Amino acid sequence: MFLPDAPLPDGLFRFIALDVETANRDAASISQIGLACVRRDGGIETFSTYINPDQDFASFNTELTGIDARTVREAPSFAQAWRRMLPLLSRHLMVQHSNFDLTAITAACRAAGLNGPKMEWADSVKIARKAWPEFRGNGGHGLGHLKKALGLEFHHHDAGEDARAAAEVVLLAEERLKCPIEDITGKIKHLQLAFEF
């Protein structure tokens, strides 16, 4: 169910993990965006919104996510949701679990006539590979395997839940490697990068 008045997290966070779900094979067909905002104390504030992609839903995607045209009927368009989230996202280091999320956001921006996101991104798959090299060839570094291997509890293929899981992977990797995400990835902390419409 879409909750139009759900507040976005507010403030300055260490980093924000983002995950998307799509309606079909078109990367621009985003049907849900989830955020997990990591506070300085390690706490996580989450936000999730359905998106009306104005596209048909493939049965495979609906079976995977549980999202269909009825779910998103009253949800905002990508452009509406992205403009709302951008002031928060643009001032933080962003985390995605693989490159799919940035690819989808870029495609959705292009389809909506918006310039692509000018933000700094880190990949929690690459972070997990550094922290747990023993998983290579032994289950891998996808969220499905990490859920079992690291004892994470989340509902896979829900954007909000997957974003939180990606954030937890980073926090566990920081603990294991004994250094912050910025040292693991070489990214600059809290970049103030603009987004151009």
C-alpha positions as CSV (number, residue, x, y, z in Angstrom):
1,M,0.0,0.0,0.0
2,F,1.3,3.4,-0.9
3,L,1.7,5.9,1.9
4,P,2.0,9.3,0.3
5,D,2.8,11.1,3.6
6,A,5.6,8.9,4.9
7,P,8.4,11.2,5.9
8,L,11.8,11.0,4.4
9,P,14.6,10.5,6.9
10,D,16.2,13.9,7.7
11,G,19.7,14.9,8.7
12,L,23.2,14.1,7.8
13,F,24.1,10.4,7.6
14,R,27.3,8.4,7.2
15,F,26.0,6.9,4.0
16,I,22.7,5.9,2.4
17,A,22.0,2.5,0.7
18,L,19.5,2.6,-2.1
19,D,17.7,-0.3,-3.8
20,V,15.1,-0.4,-6.6
21,E,12.7,-2.9,-8.0
22,T,11.5,-2.8,-11.6
23,A,8.2,-3.7,-13.4
24,N,9.9,-5.5,-16.3
25,R,13.2,-5.9,-18.2
26,D,13.4,-2.2,-18.9
27,A,15.8,-0.7,-16.3
28,A,13.8,2.5,-16.4
29,S,10.6,0.7,-15.2
30,I,11.3,1.4,-11.5
31,S,8.3,0.3,-9.4
32,Q,9.8,0.8,-5.9
33,I,12.7,2.7,-4.3
34,G,14.0,1.9,-0.9
35,L,16.5,3.8,1.2
36,A,18.5,2.9,4.3
37,C,20.1,5.9,6.0
38,V,23.0,5.0,8.3
39,R,23.4,7.3,11.3
40,R,26.7,8.0,13.0
41,D,25.8,5.6,15.8
42,G,25.2,2.8,13.3
43,G,21.4,3.0,13.6
44,I,19.5,2.7,10.3
45,E,16.5,4.8,9.3
46,T,14.6,3.4,6.3
47,F,12.2,4.8,3.7
48,S,10.4,3.1,0.9
49,T,8.0,4.2,-1.8
50,Y,6.2,2.6,-4.6
51,I,6.7,4.2,-8.0
52,N,4.2,4.2,-10.9
53,P,6.4,3.4,-13.9
54,D,3.6,3.8,-16.4
55,Q,4.7,0.6,-18.0
56,D,3.3,-2.9,-18.1
57,F,4.4,-5.4,-15.4
58,A,6.0,-8.6,-16.5
59,S,4.7,-11.7,-14.6
60,F,8.3,-12.6,-13.6
61,N,8.9,-9.3,-11.9
62,T,5.5,-9.4,-10.1
63,E,6.1,-12.9,-8.9
64,L,9.6,-11.8,-7.6
65,T,8.5,-8.6,-5.9
66,G,4.7,-8.9,-5.3
67,I,4.3,-5.5,-7.0
68,D,1.8,-5.1,-9.8
69,A,-0.1,-2.3,-11.5
70,R,-2.7,-2.2,-8.7
71,T,0.0,-1.7,-6.1
72,V,1.4,1.4,-7.8
73,R,-1.9,2.9,-9.1
74,E,-1.8,5.9,-6.7
75,A,2.0,6.1,-6.3
76,P,4.1,9.0,-7.6
77,S,5.9,9.0,-10.9
78,F,9.7,8.5,-10.8
79,A,10.3,12.2,-11.5
80,Q,8.0,13.2,-8.6
81,A,9.6,10.8,-6.1
82,W,13.2,11.5,-7.3
83,R,12.8,15.3,-6.9
84,R,11.5,14.7,-3.4
85,M,14.5,12.4,-2.4
86,L,17.2,14.3,-4.2
87,P,18.0,17.0,-1.6
88,L,18.7,14.2,0.9
89,L,20.5,11.8,-1.4
90,S,22.8,14.4,-3.2
91,R,24.7,15.2,0.0
92,H,25.6,11.7,0.9
93,L,27.8,8.8,-0.2
94,M,25.4,6.3,-1.8
95,V,25.6,2.5,-1.6
96,Q,24.1,0.0,-4.1
97,H,24.4,-3.8,-4.1
98,S,25.8,-4.2,-7.6
99,N,25.6,-1.7,-10.4
100,F,21.9,-2.4,-11.2
101,D,20.5,0.3,-9.0
102,L,22.5,3.2,-10.5
103,T,21.8,1.8,-14.0
104,A,18.1,1.8,-13.3
105,I,18.1,5.3,-11.7
106,T,20.1,6.7,-14.7
107,A,17.7,5.0,-17.2
108,A,14.7,6.4,-15.3
109,C,16.2,9.9,-15.2
110,R,16.7,9.7,-18.9
111,A,13.2,8.5,-19.6
112,A,11.8,11.3,-17.4
113,G,13.9,13.9,-19.1
114,L,16.1,14.5,-16.1
115,N,19.9,14.7,-16.1
116,G,21.6,11.7,-14.5
117,P,22.4,11.6,-10.8
118,K,25.7,13.3,-10.0
119,M,26.5,11.5,-6.8
120,E,29.3,9.4,-5.4
121,W,28.4,5.7,-5.3
122,A,29.9,2.7,-3.6
123,D,29.1,-1.0,-4.4
124,S,28.4,-3.2,-1.4
125,V,29.2,-6.3,-3.5
126,K,32.7,-5.1,-3.9
127,I,32.9,-4.2,-0.2
128,A,31.7,-7.7,0.6
129,R,34.3,-9.2,-1.7
130,K,37.0,-7.4,0.3
131,A,35.6,-8.4,3.6
132,W,34.7,-12.1,2.8
133,P,36.9,-13.3,-0.1
134,E,36.2,-16.8,1.0
135,F,32.6,-16.5,-0.4
136,R,34.0,-16.2,-4.0
137,G,33.0,-19.5,-5.7
138,N,31.4,-20.6,-2.4
139,G,27.9,-19.0,-2.6
140,G,29.1,-15.6,-3.9
141,H,28.4,-12.1,-2.7
142,G,24.8,-11.6,-3.7
143,L,22.3,-10.6,-1.0
144,G,20.7,-14.1,-1.1
145,H,23.9,-15.8,0.0
146,L,25.0,-13.0,2.3
147,K,21.6,-13.3,4.1
148,K,22.4,-16.9,5.0
149,A,26.2,-16.5,5.5
150,L,26.0,-13.3,7.7
151,G,22.7,-14.1,9.5
152,L,20.8,-11.1,8.0
153,E,17.1,-11.0,8.4
154,F,15.2,-9.3,5.6
155,H,12.6,-9.9,2.9
156,H,14.5,-10.2,-0.3
157,H,13.2,-8.3,-3.4
158,D,11.5,-5.6,-1.3
159,A,13.5,-2.3,-2.1
160,G,13.4,-1.0,1.5
161,E,14.4,-4.4,3.0
162,D,17.2,-4.9,0.4
163,A,18.5,-1.4,1.0
164,R,18.7,-2.1,4.7
165,A,20.5,-5.4,4.0
166,A,23.0,-3.6,1.8
167,A,23.7,-1.1,4.6
168,E,24.1,-3.9,7.1
169,V,26.6,-5.7,4.8
170,V,28.7,-2.5,4.8
171,L,28.5,-2.1,8.6
172,L,29.6,-5.7,9.1
173,A,32.3,-5.3,6.5
174,E,33.6,-2.2,8.4
175,E,33.7,-4.2,11.6
176,R,35.5,-7.1,10.0
177,L,38.0,-5.0,8.1
178,K,38.3,-2.5,11.1
179,C,38.0,0.5,8.9
180,P,35.2,2.8,7.6
181,I,33.5,2.6,4.2
182,E,35.5,5.6,3.0
183,D,38.8,3.7,3.6
184,I,37.4,0.5,2.1
185,T,36.2,2.2,-1.1
186,G,38.4,5.3,-1.3
187,K,35.3,7.5,-1.5
188,I,35.1,11.0,0.0
189,K,32.8,11.4,3.0
190,H,29.6,13.4,2.7
191,L,30.1,14.8,-0.8
192,Q,28.1,17.9,-1.5
193,L,27.3,17.1,-5.2
194,A,24.5,18.9,-7.1
195,F,21.9,17.4,-9.3
196,E,20.9,19.3,-12.4
197,F,17.4,19.2,-13.8
